Amino acid sequence: EVVESGIGFTAKDTGVFVPNTLNKGDIVLYGISAGMPITIENGNGKEDVRVMREGDVILVVKKSS
């Protein structure tokens, strides 16, 4: 599940802004070695998450409503 999502990025070759298509709550599939695993502390203790680029996502299983 996507926990947070940025607004997008500016393409280096064209300078055009490319908006992010993923939203908080989307269910996604990604490769086993995609992203960087980190542990964050929240109100319920520690949680393991992955920080990754949108390009690392293989498939969007379910869009958030």
Disulfide bonds with the S-S distance in Angstrom:
none
